Amino acid sequence: MTDNVKVHCVNTGEQKDVPVGSSLEELISVFGFTSPYLIANAKVNNRTESLAYRIYRPKTIEYVDLSNSSAMRTYVRSLCFILAKAVDDLLPNALMYIEHAVSRGYYFQIESDLPVGKPELDAILKRMQEIVKADIPFVQVEEETAKVVKLFREKGMEDKALLLETSDLLYARYSILDEYIDYFYGCLTPSTGYITMFDIQPHNGGYLLRVPNRTNPVELEPEVQQEKLLNVYREHLKFLKISRLDNVGDLNKAKREDRMSEVIQVAEAYQANQIANIAEEITRGFEKGVRVVLISGPSSSGKTTFRKRLEVQLMVNMLKPIGISLDNYFVERDQTPLDEQGGMDYESLYSLDLLLFEQHIIRLMQGEEVELPVYNFLTGKREYKKNYLKMSDNSILIVEGIHGLNPELTAHIPSEKKFLVYVSALTSISLDDHNWIPASDNRLLRRIVRDYRYRGYSAEQTISRWDSVRRGEEKWIFPYQENADVMFNSAMIYELAAIRRHAEPILMQVPRTAPEYSEAYRLLKFLSYFSYITDRELPPTSLLREFLGGSSFRY
């Protein structure tokens, strides 16, 4: 007689006795669950697991399809494994680097003794399709970390060996795909047959791995040109290579060798130099008629500290920066547009009084005196408190807000009068050559720490809101980022090692019974790859102090 175990499926609301050792993949048909999109993983007791995971004790399970970011990560991770194997099969001496998300896909480079042109790329794509058609299982192996490090080192995969060697893991997992081994820090699909939708193509001096559309996963993401964004990444990768800090293993090694103080100083100096260069560019623009600087960027990108440091640098350049907050131009609360769920959409461009904002900016640039409004967030009404403003000959307006790069915000202000800056935490350091760090993870960790410290929000609350924040960014910020005159990367080489000490205790407070626990657990696992560093060596003007505390700026 077969032993059974009770399993509750959240998707169907059913509880069934199933054979001990059943895989999540097998239980999809047992519960009769169907989805319009590919099911790529599942939550088991609110912890994300592969569909190959087997049940031996009573569990609550919830299947996740490609409309969910967790499932999409599993899909992309598995696709990258297939790409890595195809490159290794056809170019065994080549090195491949999957660098970052750009142009709605993932940018990668191949270093090879032979040139990699269209024929080679077509051959790689064909080999990937063959691997998918063969439906080869991804095999997970867990061994003592020292043995896994030795294995990767013997294979010439020093990036992975160093990452695991500098971690505090006693045991480590690696994956095998038809004798090719690789390392990924999250779960994979059970086999290659799941990965049916993808493409690769030349892109801006490298290659683009195209993936399913996030909102409609039955078609590929459209290719979007993001040359300015790509150039920012390239500049930072160049800086990382000069600093000998390509991957997290290199960063951890610097900590072991007592070089972290130098790393922090160089990173801070590099960022200060960037801000000084942007200020110089604005100053040159001022001489040609620029009178308003518009700063935009997604949540937790460090816009506020960037603005404050930029203002200091502009004063050094003999300009008088005057800050104007878009928040004071919200329409009356009863006029706020509604979102798809019927709630007030404060992320919408049309939650602002565009006409009044433009009138004020134009009048100020014409030398007139203007009484600025103050928005009362308690009453939802605009108030006037005799806050008058008039520009002098050397004044320049600084406007910070998520809609700064949207042409509709300043449609009637001549382009030669405006200077547009896009700010984001574009994380360029990678875990290893095949595991990039998503910029959104960096920003989410910043926000979790800041919300807890300054706003009294738990990690559970911040995580629960994050998908909504991201949807707003996709609609109102990212489509306009290439409009920027300059892009500023606020991510620091060392910052996740500094954030770890602050974020871990906050994330550990998320209850295991909460739906947000799976994301908290993933972030904790991700942070465990970084060696702890203290933030006592961060200067008080560091952009990171906007989130960690101890800043000399007032917010």
TORVOSE-776658 format. One record per residue (C-alpha): chain; x, y, z; residue in one letter. Coordinates in Angstrom, 3 decimals, always signed. Layout:
N
kette, u, v, w, rest
A, X, Y, Z, A
...
***
This chain:
555
kette, u, v, w, rest
A, +0.000, +0.000, +0.000, M
A, +1.374, +3.385, -1.021, T
A, +1.832, +5.950, +1.767, D
A, -0.014, +9.195, +1.166, N
A, +0.504, +12.755, +2.396, V
A, -1.984, +15.656, +2.573, K
A, -1.387, +18.567, +0.192, V
A, -3.452, +21.749, +0.009, H
A, -3.427, +23.511, -3.389, C
A, -4.113, +27.244, -3.067, V
A, -4.934, +27.590, -6.775, N
A, -7.880, +25.145, -6.664, T
A, -8.744, +25.445, -2.963, G
A, -8.590, +21.664, -2.643, E
A, -6.825, +19.353, -0.238, Q
A, -5.904, +15.870, -1.413, K
A, -4.022, +12.824, -0.248, D
A, -1.195, +12.254, -2.724, V
A, +1.554, +9.603, -2.890, P
A, +4.629, +10.423, -0.791, V
A, +7.451, +11.566, -3.059, G
A, +5.167, +13.104, -5.698, S
A, +6.777, +15.978, -7.595, S
A, +5.096, +19.350, -7.932, L
A, +5.088, +18.771, -11.670, E
A, +3.085, +15.537, -11.244, E
A, +0.582, +17.197, -8.902, L
A, -0.482, +19.774, -11.518, I
A, -2.641, +17.117, -13.196, S
A, -3.675, +15.566, -9.859, V
A, -5.277, +18.874, -8.848, F
A, -6.427, +19.581, -12.395, G
A, -4.969, +23.074, -12.335, F
A, -4.684, +24.919, -15.645, T
A, -3.275, +28.334, -16.454, S
A, -3.299, +30.487, -19.607, P
A, +0.496, +30.804, -19.291, Y
A, +3.341, +28.397, -18.603, L
A, +3.595, +27.234, -14.978, I
A, +7.302, +27.570, -14.164, A
A, +7.558, +27.067, -10.388, N
A, +5.486, +26.878, -7.221, A
A, +5.402, +28.174, -3.663, K
A, +5.682, +25.427, -1.058, V
A, +4.733, +26.760, +2.379, N
A, +5.400, +30.248, +0.918, N
A, +8.878, +29.350, -0.299, R
A, +9.632, +29.195, -4.040, T
A, +10.610, +25.733, -5.270, E
A, +11.266, +24.043, -8.612, S
A, +8.501, +21.895, -10.096, L
A, +10.949, +18.997, -9.662, A
A, +10.571, +19.400, -5.862, Y
A, +9.113, +16.264, -4.208, R
A, +6.582, +16.196, -1.373, I
A, +7.297, +14.013, +1.680, Y
A, +5.324, +15.857, +4.382, R
A, +2.024, +17.795, +4.468, P
A, +2.397, +21.004, +2.484, K
A, +0.509, +23.978, +1.105, T
A, +1.397, +24.609, -2.525, I
A, +0.626, +27.413, -4.963, E
A, +1.525, +27.175, -8.645, Y
A, +2.977, +30.261, -10.327, V
A, +2.857, +31.058, -14.060, D
A, +4.836, +33.452, -16.266, L
A, +2.615, +36.414, -15.439, S
A, +4.396, +36.393, -12.052, N
A, +7.932, +37.804, -11.691, S
A, +9.086, +34.739, -9.705, S
A, +8.107, +32.347, -12.505, A
A, +9.668, +34.626, -15.103, M
A, +12.956, +34.560, -13.164, R
A, +12.871, +30.744, -13.222, T
A, +12.193, +30.761, -16.963, Y
A, +14.976, +33.257, -17.776, V
A, +17.442, +31.453, -15.485, R
A, +16.760, +28.146, -17.283, S
A, +17.048, +29.873, -20.665, L
A, +20.447, +31.306, -19.677, C
A, +21.613, +27.797, -18.736, F
A, +20.602, +26.569, -22.213, I
A, +22.419, +29.509, -23.830, L
A, +25.569, +28.810, -21.783, A
A, +25.551, +25.134, -22.800, K
A, +24.990, +25.952, -26.483, A
A, +27.931, +28.382, -26.458, V
A, +30.095, +25.800, -24.686, D
A, +29.105, +23.073, -27.181, D
A, +30.012, +25.188, -30.223, L
A, +32.777, +27.433, -28.829, L
A, +34.339, +25.363, -26.014, P
A, +37.169, +27.836, -25.367, N
A, +34.955, +30.929, -25.361, A
A, +33.837, +32.893, -22.318, L
A, +30.296, +34.209, -22.103, M
A, +29.171, +37.078, -19.857, Y
A, +25.480, +37.779, -19.243, I
A, +25.788, +41.356, -18.079, E
A, +22.453, +43.071, -17.438, H
A, +18.836, +43.629, -18.439, A
A, +18.480, +46.136, -21.261, V
A, +16.218, +46.683, -24.285, S
A, +13.550, +44.385, -22.786, R
A, +15.997, +41.469, -22.866, G
A, +19.396, +40.460, -21.484, Y
A, +22.636, +41.742, -22.927, Y
A, +25.522, +39.282, -23.219, F
A, +29.031, +39.172, -24.616, Q
A, +31.110, +36.281, -25.965, I
A, +34.902, +36.374, -25.772, E
A, +36.364, +33.936, -28.300, S
A, +39.554, +33.380, -30.287, D
A, +37.371, +33.356, -33.390, L
A, +35.015, +36.177, -34.413, P
A, +31.365, +35.560, -33.517, V
A, +29.225, +36.881, -36.349, G
A, +25.785, +36.043, -37.702, K
A, +26.672, +32.471, -38.830, P
A, +28.005, +31.622, -35.349, E
A, +25.018, +33.271, -33.660, L
A, +22.607, +31.361, -35.918, D
A, +24.423, +28.136, -35.018, A
A, +24.105, +28.939, -31.289, I
A, +20.372, +29.608, -31.695, L
A, +19.927, +26.350, -33.604, K
A, +21.833, +24.437, -30.897, R
A, +19.597, +26.011, -28.221, M
A, +16.519, +24.853, -30.125, Q
A, +17.973, +21.334, -30.322, E
A, +18.599, +21.301, -26.557, I
A, +14.994, +22.402, -25.948, V
A, +13.609, +19.779, -28.310, K
A, +15.621, +17.042, -26.553, A
A, +13.822, +17.982, -23.285, D
A, +16.902, +17.312, -21.154, I
A, +16.369, +17.409, -17.374, P
A, +18.162, +19.977, -15.227, F
A, +19.801, +17.883, -12.518, V
A, +20.475, +19.497, -9.121, Q
A, +23.471, +18.244, -7.119, V
A, +24.289, +19.260, -3.542, E
A, +27.760, +18.683, -2.074, E
A, +30.163, +20.182, +0.411, E
A, +31.058, +23.667, -0.779, T
A, +34.783, +22.889, -0.843, A
A, +34.154, +20.058, -3.331, K
A, +31.937, +22.246, -5.517, V
A, +34.587, +25.001, -5.494, V
A, +37.219, +22.448, -6.558, K
A, +34.968, +21.197, -9.367, L
A, +34.354, +24.689, -10.783, F
A, +38.034, +25.559, -10.485, R
A, +38.988, +22.430, -12.441, E
A, +36.515, +23.481, -15.133, K
A, +38.136, +26.919, -15.356, G
A, +35.061, +28.647, -13.882, M
A, +36.974, +30.819, -11.424, E
A, +34.104, +33.321, -11.080, D
A, +31.815, +30.638, -9.620, K
A, +34.592, +29.053, -7.553, A
A, +35.460, +32.390, -5.953, L
A, +31.795, +33.249, -5.268, L
A, +31.223, +29.996, -3.367, L
A, +34.653, +29.995, -1.746, E
A, +34.012, +33.418, -0.207, T
A, +30.459, +32.568, +0.911, S
A, +29.673, +31.079, +4.311, D
A, +27.825, +28.068, +2.859, L
A, +28.769, +24.646, +4.218, L
A, +26.995, +22.936, +1.326, Y
A, +26.376, +24.276, -2.166, A
A, +24.193, +23.225, -5.068, R
A, +25.140, +23.189, -8.710, Y
A, +23.240, +22.082, -11.801, S
A, +24.042, +19.646, -14.591, I
A, +22.626, +19.817, -18.099, L
A, +23.762, +16.823, -20.138, D
A, +27.254, +16.830, -18.503, E
A, +27.625, +20.642, -18.704, Y
A, +27.706, +22.170, -15.211, I
A, +26.740, +25.656, -14.110, D
A, +25.582, +27.527, -11.026, Y
A, +22.377, +29.512, -10.525, F
A, +21.179, +30.832, -7.183, Y
A, +17.477, +30.173, -7.820, G
A, +15.362, +27.293, -9.047, C
A, +15.137, +26.063, -12.637, L
A, +12.390, +24.419, -14.674, T
A, +12.409, +20.586, -14.485, P
A, +13.773, +20.259, -18.027, S
A, +14.738, +22.200, -21.146, T
A, +11.422, +21.388, -22.876, G
A, +9.706, +24.112, -20.853, Y
A, +11.759, +26.838, -22.564, I
A, +10.111, +27.257, -25.954, T
A, +9.989, +31.017, -26.481, M
A, +13.256, +32.939, -26.975, F
A, +15.580, +34.459, -29.538, D
A, +19.120, +35.828, -29.745, I
A, +20.354, +38.578, -32.028, Q
A, +23.244, +41.042, -32.444, P
A, +22.767, +44.174, -30.368, H
A, +24.991, +47.252, -29.997, N
A, +28.342, +45.489, -30.171, G
A, +27.143, +42.452, -28.234, G
A, +24.096, +40.194, -28.262, Y
A, +20.560, +40.322, -26.898, L
A, +18.782, +37.346, -25.366, L
A, +15.084, +37.934, -25.971, R
A, +12.529, +36.582, -23.507, V
A, +8.716, +36.338, -23.160, P
A, +6.742, +39.527, -22.631, N
A, +6.119, +40.193, -18.935, R
A, +2.462, +41.165, -19.367, T
A, +1.614, +38.838, -22.270, N
A, +3.968, +35.838, -21.983, P
A, +2.738, +34.162, -25.161, V
A, +4.853, +36.534, -27.263, E
A, +8.407, +37.878, -27.085, L
A, +9.252, +41.233, -25.576, E
A, +9.671, +43.832, -28.332, P
A, +13.244, +44.999, -28.801, E
A, +13.581, +48.558, -27.501, V
A, +16.608, +50.714, -28.231, Q
A, +18.218, +51.858, -24.964, Q
A, +21.618, +52.995, -26.143, E
A, +22.117, +55.596, -23.405, K
A, +21.283, +53.045, -20.699, L
A, +23.640, +50.516, -22.262, L
A, +26.445, +53.085, -22.389, N
A, +26.037, +53.800, -18.664, V
A, +26.377, +50.088, -17.936, Y
A, +29.424, +49.863, -20.195, R
A, +31.119, +52.772, -18.445, E
A, +30.591, +51.178, -15.042, H
A, +31.724, +47.745, -16.208, L
A, +34.910, +49.384, -17.471, K
A, +35.379, +50.948, -14.020, F
A, +34.796, +47.555, -12.353, L
A, +37.393, +45.859, -14.541, K
A, +39.965, +48.556, -13.740, I
A, +39.117, +48.081, -10.055, S
A, +39.428, +44.267, -10.437, R
A, +35.901, +43.852, -9.058, L
A, +34.019, +42.090, -11.852, D
A, +31.937, +39.881, -9.576, N
A, +30.787, +39.491, -5.970, V
A, +33.546, +36.935, -5.325, G
A, +36.097, +39.672, -6.096, D
A, +34.324, +42.025, -3.676, L
A, +34.329, +39.398, -0.918, N
A, +38.003, +38.742, -1.591, K
A, +38.723, +42.468, -1.151, A
A, +37.014, +42.267, +2.247, K
A, +39.165, +39.261, +3.242, R
A, +42.308, +41.093, +2.162, E
A, +41.321, +44.182, +4.186, D
A, +40.957, +46.355, +1.062, R
A, +37.328, +47.410, +1.621, M
A, +38.228, +50.879, +2.852, S
A, +39.998, +51.524, -0.443, E
A, +37.032, +50.106, -2.408, V
A, +34.616, +52.472, -0.621, I
A, +36.859, +55.497, -1.116, Q
A, +37.346, +54.805, -4.830, V
A, +33.627, +54.142, -5.388, A
A, +32.628, +57.354, -3.602, E
A, +35.257, +59.378, -5.495, A
A, +34.060, +57.908, -8.801, Y
A, +30.478, +58.898, -8.042, Q
A, +31.510, +62.386, -6.889, A
A, +33.370, +62.815, -10.176, N
A, +30.250, +61.818, -12.101, Q
A, +28.174, +64.436, -10.289, I
A, +30.839, +67.095, -10.872, A
A, +30.866, +66.266, -14.597, N
A, +27.056, +66.556, -14.801, I
A, +27.229, +69.913, -13.005, A
A, +29.844, +71.103, -15.524, E
A, +27.575, +70.057, -18.394, E
A, +24.621, +71.910, -16.850, I
A, +26.797, +74.993, -16.290, T
A, +27.824, +74.985, -19.955, R
A, +24.132, +74.611, -20.849, G
A, +23.267, +77.556, -18.575, F
A, +25.543, +79.769, -20.636, E
A, +23.475, +78.756, -23.689, K
A, +20.091, +79.348, -22.075, G
A, +19.268, +76.312, -19.888, V
A, +17.176, +77.471, -16.916, R
A, +15.480, +74.321, -15.576, V
A, +16.954, +70.923, -14.659, V
A, +14.446, +68.063, -14.481, L
A, +15.500, +64.986, -12.482, I
A, +13.603, +61.716, -12.839, S
A, +14.096, +58.109, -11.865, G
A, +12.329, +55.108, -10.334, P
A, +11.663, +54.445, -6.660, S
A, +14.708, +54.303, -4.353, S
A, +17.095, +55.397, -7.079, S
A, +18.619, +58.069, -4.829, G
A, +17.148, +61.059, -6.666, K
A, +16.960, +63.241, -3.546, T
A, +20.592, +62.868, -2.465, T
A, +21.728, +63.186, -6.073, F
A, +19.802, +66.462, -6.312, R
A, +21.314, +67.801, -3.090, K
A, +24.857, +66.886, -4.144, R
A, +24.259, +68.321, -7.610, L
A, +23.039, +71.596, -6.066, E
A, +26.224, +71.832, -3.995, V
A, +28.321, +71.320, -7.121, Q
A, +26.309, +73.903, -9.070, L
A, +26.936, +76.439, -6.298, M
A, +30.664, +75.689, -6.632, V
A, +30.148, +76.618, -10.306, N
A, +28.657, +79.988, -9.233, M
A, +25.044, +79.083, -10.013, L
A, +22.134, +79.451, -7.595, K
A, +19.995, +76.281, -7.667, P
A, +16.333, +76.667, -6.627, I
A, +14.410, +73.505, -5.828, G
A, +10.763, +73.018, -6.830, I
A, +8.850, +69.914, -5.752, S
A, +6.368, +68.354, -8.154, L
A, +4.542, +66.988, -5.095, D
A, +3.166, +70.477, -4.439, N
A, +1.403, +70.456, -7.809, Y
A, -0.965, +67.543, -7.162, F
A, -4.544, +68.231, -8.224, V
A, -7.218, +68.390, -5.519, E
A, -7.730, +64.873, -4.186, R
A, -11.266, +64.507, -5.589, D
A, -9.836, +65.206, -9.065, Q
A, -7.144, +62.505, -8.847, T
A, -7.406, +59.975, -11.718, P
A, -8.266, +56.374, -10.877, L
A, -6.195, +53.276, -11.671, D
A, -7.432, +49.956, -13.114, E
A, -8.549, +48.804, -9.646, Q
A, -10.561, +51.978, -9.032, G
A, -8.082, +53.420, -6.521, G
A, -6.559, +56.883, -6.684, M
A, -3.559, +56.793, -9.019, D
A, -0.977, +59.159, -7.543, Y
A, +1.635, +57.741, -9.954, E
A, -0.256, +59.084, -12.967, S
A, +1.068, +62.157, -14.777, L
A, -2.488, +63.491, -14.647, Y
A, -2.485, +63.521, -10.848, S
A, -0.502, +66.756, -11.353, L
A, -1.868, +70.157, -12.333, D
A, +0.200, +70.328, -15.518, L
A, -1.149, +73.710, -16.615, L
A, -0.310, +75.447, -13.327, L
A, +3.146, +73.848, -13.119, F
A, +4.095, +74.963, -16.630, E
A, +2.709, +78.462, -16.095, Q
A, +4.812, +78.861, -12.961, H
A, +8.016, +77.592, -14.604, I
A, +7.547, +79.844, -17.655, I
A, +6.766, +82.910, -15.538, R
A, +9.789, +82.275, -13.314, L
A, +12.063, +81.978, -16.362, M
A, +10.644, +85.292, -17.624, Q
A, +11.779, +86.960, -14.386, G
A, +8.341, +87.233, -12.752, E
A, +7.622, +86.574, -9.084, E
A, +5.443, +83.522, -8.403, V
A, +3.646, +82.339, -5.267, E
A, +4.361, +78.619, -5.020, L
A, +1.666, +76.245, -3.767, P
A, +2.032, +73.793, -0.868, V
A, +0.052, +70.568, -1.135, Y
A, -1.568, +69.461, +2.128, N
A, -1.451, +65.661, +2.071, F
A, -3.826, +65.420, +5.056, L
A, -6.643, +67.447, +3.473, T
A, -5.794, +66.637, -0.136, G
A, -5.937, +70.322, -1.046, K
A, -3.502, +72.899, -2.384, R
A, -2.651, +75.802, -0.065, E
A, -0.826, +79.113, -0.475, Y
A, +1.348, +80.348, +2.402, K
A, +3.011, +83.424, +0.893, K
A, +5.918, +81.343, -0.433, N
A, +7.090, +83.731, -3.151, Y
A, +9.898, +82.962, -5.565, L
A, +11.765, +85.037, -8.129, K
A, +14.849, +84.015, -10.083, M
A, +18.020, +86.111, -10.172, S
A, +20.489, +86.282, -13.046, D
A, +22.430, +83.214, -11.915, N
A, +19.413, +81.132, -10.734, S
A, +18.607, +77.721, -12.171, I
A, +15.478, +75.720, -11.298, L
A, +15.888, +72.117, -10.090, I
A, +12.755, +69.968, -10.381, V
A, +12.777, +66.422, -8.975, E
A, +9.964, +63.965, -9.661, G
A, +9.119, +60.717, -11.423, I
A, +7.589, +62.540, -14.429, H
A, +10.553, +64.832, -15.083, G
A, +11.451, +63.192, -18.414, L
A, +7.895, +62.957, -19.725, N
A, +7.624, +65.496, -22.603, P
A, +4.023, +66.289, -21.653, E
A, +5.103, +67.728, -18.291, L
A, +6.958, +70.611, -19.949, T
A, +5.443, +70.545, -23.441, A
A, +5.420, +74.348, -23.790, H
A, +8.919, +74.975, -22.447, I
A, +11.532, +75.129, -25.242, P
A, +13.929, +72.164, -25.243, S
A, +16.967, +74.491, -25.213, E
A, +15.789, +75.794, -21.809, K
A, +15.700, +72.292, -20.260, K
A, +18.317, +69.797, -19.073, F
A, +17.046, +66.276, -18.323, L
A, +18.717, +63.853, -15.887, V
A, +17.742, +60.213, -15.355, Y
A, +18.834, +58.638, -12.058, V
A, +18.736, +54.918, -11.298, S
A, +20.620, +52.234, -9.383, A
A, +21.989, +50.330, -12.382, L
A, +23.772, +47.499, -10.593, T
A, +26.759, +46.520, -12.732, S
A, +28.567, +44.067, -10.437, I
A, +27.401, +40.450, -10.962, S
A, +27.275, +37.382, -8.747, L
A, +29.269, +35.562, -11.431, D
A, +29.587, +35.594, -15.228, D
A, +26.111, +34.085, -15.758, H
A, +24.222, +35.595, -12.785, N
A, +23.630, +39.343, -13.046, W
A, +22.066, +41.328, -10.197, I
A, +18.701, +42.870, -11.152, P
A, +18.629, +46.625, -10.582, A
A, +15.089, +46.244, -9.201, S
A, +16.402, +43.964, -6.404, D
A, +18.939, +46.610, -5.445, N
A, +16.248, +49.291, -5.321, R
A, +13.816, +47.053, -3.402, L
A, +16.421, +46.387, -0.702, L
A, +17.137, +50.116, -0.438, R
A, +13.419, +50.798, -0.073, R
A, +12.893, +48.068, +2.539, I
A, +15.614, +49.586, +4.729, V
A, +14.447, +53.188, +4.197, R
A, +10.739, +52.415, +4.711, D
A, +11.496, +50.598, +7.960, Y
A, +13.853, +53.266, +9.288, R
A, +11.992, +56.441, +8.300, Y
A, +8.381, +55.508, +7.519, R
A, +7.609, +52.740, +10.005, G
A, +6.744, +50.204, +7.294, Y
A, +7.586, +46.537, +7.702, S
A, +9.357, +44.558, +4.969, A
A, +6.073, +42.720, +4.474, E
A, +4.286, +45.995, +3.687, Q
A, +7.032, +47.245, +1.349, T
A, +7.192, +43.942, -0.560, I
A, +3.389, +43.816, -0.880, S
A, +3.414, +47.243, -2.595, R
A, +6.410, +46.581, -4.844, W
A, +4.546, +45.056, -7.810, D
A, +2.277, +48.106, -7.933, S
A, +5.308, +50.420, -7.758, V
A, +6.939, +48.506, -10.608, R
A, +3.816, +48.731, -12.771, R
A, +3.799, +52.497, -12.269, G
A, +7.471, +52.694, -13.287, E
A, +6.844, +50.642, -16.425, E
A, +4.028, +52.993, -17.408, K
A, +5.296, +56.421, -16.345, W
A, +9.109, +56.341, -16.025, I
A, +10.942, +53.731, -18.102, F
A, +9.405, +54.686, -21.491, P
A, +10.981, +58.156, -21.191, Y
A, +14.423, +57.349, -19.765, Q
A, +16.187, +57.647, -23.138, E
A, +14.990, +61.286, -23.320, N
A, +17.641, +62.151, -20.725, A
A, +20.566, +64.400, -21.596, D
A, +22.619, +62.449, -19.059, V
A, +22.096, +59.314, -16.978, M
A, +23.461, +58.979, -13.478, F
A, +24.083, +55.537, -12.011, N
A, +23.566, +55.728, -8.253, S
A, +24.534, +52.087, -7.558, A
A, +27.715, +51.585, -5.532, M
A, +30.073, +48.638, -6.025, I
A, +30.005, +47.766, -2.344, Y
A, +26.471, +48.788, -1.395, E
A, +24.753, +45.386, -1.112, L
A, +27.490, +44.261, +1.281, A
A, +26.701, +47.347, +3.405, A
A, +22.913, +46.958, +3.067, I
A, +23.025, +43.303, +4.190, R
A, +23.515, +44.133, +7.882, R
A, +20.551, +46.549, +7.798, H
A, +18.175, +44.500, +5.627, A
A, +18.534, +41.023, +7.132, E
A, +16.894, +41.679, +10.529, P
A, +14.023, +43.517, +8.792, I
A, +13.458, +40.693, +6.287, L
A, +13.604, +38.084, +9.054, M
A, +10.523, +39.671, +10.626, Q
A, +8.299, +38.652, +7.695, V
A, +6.036, +35.833, +8.999, P
A, +6.340, +32.481, +7.247, R
A, +2.566, +32.493, +6.871, T
A, +2.620, +35.743, +4.845, A
A, +2.507, +35.612, +1.013, P
A, +5.480, +38.030, +1.035, E
A, +7.652, +35.465, +2.825, Y
A, +8.772, +33.859, -0.467, S
A, +10.230, +37.160, -1.645, E
A, +11.785, +37.918, +1.759, A
A, +13.379, +34.452, +1.780, Y
A, +14.742, +34.956, -1.757, R
A, +16.291, +38.307, -0.815, L
A, +17.850, +36.841, +2.340, L
A, +19.373, +34.027, +0.311, K
A, +20.664, +36.540, -2.237, F
A, +22.246, +38.759, +0.443, L
A, +24.031, +35.753, +1.968, S
A, +26.494, +35.803, -0.940, Y
A, +27.901, +39.147, +0.259, F
A, +30.455, +39.382, +3.050, S
A, +29.308, +41.795, +5.750, Y
A, +30.844, +45.233, +5.794, I
A, +30.034, +48.074, +8.162, T
A, +28.985, +51.460, +6.853, D
A, +31.046, +53.473, +9.339, R
A, +33.532, +54.402, +6.587, E
A, +30.819, +55.888, +4.370, L
A, +31.143, +59.681, +4.218, P
A, +28.090, +61.602, +5.554, P
A, +27.419, +62.847, +2.009, T
A, +27.278, +59.298, +0.579, S
A, +24.189, +58.665, -1.503, L
A, +23.725, +55.368, +0.333, L
A, +23.119, +57.232, +3.610, R
A, +19.749, +58.363, +2.219, E
A, +18.690, +54.788, +2.970, F
A, +20.999, +53.628, +5.762, L
A, +20.955, +56.816, +7.854, G
A, +23.690, +59.161, +9.041, G
A, +23.467, +61.602, +6.120, S
A, +24.592, +65.189, +6.530, S
A, +21.749, +66.241, +4.213, F
A, +18.279, +67.007, +5.543, R
A, +15.379, +65.175, +3.900, Y
***
